[in-house]
Amino acid sequence: YTIKINSCGRQSRWTEAVHLLGEMRRCQSEPDAIAYNATISATEKGAQWQAALQHLAAMQHAKLQPDVITQSAAISAC
């Protein structure tokens, strides 16, 4: 999933990236920090700051530690 999410981000298809992250959860595959980073980066490229912050909060709720990449993408989205 993460490779697909990254690809969506590079192509400015942030809605598809968000959908894939949700699909990942529905398939009983918990996203890791890399998947969240890719999704947050995709929303940042789509200028969707609210979605970026929503996924940052979801990442923290999942007890995953945001890193420099996460924070940079979230800040850039704003």
SVG drawing of the C-alpha trace seen along z (x, -y; Angstrom):
<svg xmlns="http://www.w3.org/2000/svg" viewBox="-13 -27 27 35">
<polyline fill="none" stroke="black" stroke-width="0.4" points="0.0,0.0 2.7,-2.4 4.2,-2.3 0.8,-3.1 0.3,-5.9 3.7,-7.4 2.9,-7.1 -0.4,-9.0 1.4,-11.7 3.9,-12.2 1.0,-12.5 -1.0,-15.0 -3.7,-12.4 -4.1,-13.0 -7.7,-11.8 -6.6,-8.4 -3.8,-8.3 -6.2,-8.9 -8.5,-6.2 -5.7,-3.7 -4.7,-4.4 -8.3,-3.8 -8.4,-0.6 -5.2,0.5 -7.0,0.2 -10.1,2.0 -8.0,4.9 -6.7,5.4 -3.3,4.1 -2.4,1.3 -0.5,-1.5 3.0,-2.2 4.7,-5.6 5.9,-5.3 2.4,-4.9 1.2,-7.9 4.1,-10.0 3.3,-9.2 -0.3,-10.1 0.5,-13.3 3.0,-14.2 0.3,-13.5 -2.2,-15.8 0.5,-18.5 1.1,-18.3 -2.6,-18.7 -2.6,-21.8 -5.0,-20.0 -3.8,-21.2 -6.8,-20.0 -6.4,-16.4 -2.7,-16.5 -3.4,-17.5 -6.2,-14.9 -3.8,-12.2 -1.1,-13.5 -3.6,-13.2 -4.6,-9.7 -0.9,-8.7 -0.5,-9.9 -3.7,-8.2 -2.3,-4.9 0.7,-5.4 3.1,-6.1 5.8,-8.6 5.9,-11.5 9.4,-12.1 11.1,-14.9 9.5,-13.8 6.0,-13.8 6.4,-17.2 7.9,-18.8 5.1,-17.6 2.5,-18.7 4.0,-22.1 4.4,-22.5 0.7,-21.7 -0.2,-24.7"/>
</svg>
